[in-house]
Every structure is written in C-alpha cells, then in structure tokens.
Amino acid sequence: MSFRKVKMKSLLIKIGVGISLGVNLFVFSVAMYGLYTREARVEENRKWLTEQISKQVHQSVILMMPPVTGKVNDGNKGN
C-alpha cells in the first residue's frame, strides 16, 4: 500500500471515531435533559389530572342531583 492510502484510511477511522463520540455525547445529553425535566412534567401532569377529576366529579354530582326535592322513599314502610 502506498503512504497516501494508509493516511487516508487513518483519516477515515479518526472521522468515524469523532462522529461516534459526537453521537454518543448527543444521546447522553438528551437523556440527562429528560431526566432533569421529568419531575416538572410529572408534577404538571398530576396537577392537570387532579383538575380533570375534580371537574368530572362536579359535573357528575350536578347531573345526578334531582332538579327538585320531594318526598323521600324510605322503602321500609308499607303503602
């Protein structure tokens, strides 16, 4: 092999290692960012879910209440 081919092969290996290192650093940094911001997202989702449950319970109570009150059917008393 000529000196030029060896130098070119060495350069390609160095470029490949550099790209691999860059991709690994990028993936690691994205993973760390996700871990750091996870708690804030969980807290935001928990707050939203609590609001939705409260809203649905309020709507269900309003729908289940009779429009007017009347006699209470005891069930134990005969006619």
N, C-alpha and C positions, 0 to 999 in steps of 0.2 A: 504494500500500500504506500501511496505517496504521503508525504507530510501534510499536504493540503486536505486529504480525505480524513486523516486522523484528527486534524484540528477541527474540521467541520463536524465530525462525529462527536467530539468532545463538547463543542459548542451546542449541538442539539441536545445532548444529555444535560448540560447546565441549564438550558432554556426549559427543558421538561421538568427538572427538579424545581426551578423557580416558579413555574406555573403551578405545580403540585403544591408547593409551600403556600403560594398565594391563595389557592382554592381552599386549602385546609384552614388557613387563618380566617378567611371569609366565613366559612361554615361555623367555625368555633365562635367567632364574634357574633354571628346571628343567633346562635344557640344561647350564648350568655345574655344577649339583649332580651331574648324571650324569657329566660329565667328571671331576670331582674324586673321585668314589667309584668310578670304573671300575677303577682299578688294584687296589683292595681286592677287588672282585668277581672280577676275573680271577685274582688270587692264590688266593682261596678256591676257585674252580672248578678251578684247576690242582692244588691240594692234594687235593681230592676225587677228581679223575680219577686222580691217581697212586695214591691208596689203592685205588680200584676196580681198576685194572690189576694192582696187586700182589696183591690178594685173588684175582682171577680166575686169575692165573698160578699162585699157590699151589694153588688148587683143581684146576687142570688137571694140575699135576705130581702131585698126590696121586692123581687119577683114573687117570693113565697108568701109574703105577708098579704092577708086579705085586704081588699080595699076598705071594708068597714068591719067593725066588730059587732058581734051579736051574741046570742046565747052560746054557752059552751056545752058541747055534747059530752056528758060525763061517761056514758057508756055503761055504767053500773046500775043506773036507775031504770026501772021499767016504765013503759008508757002508761 
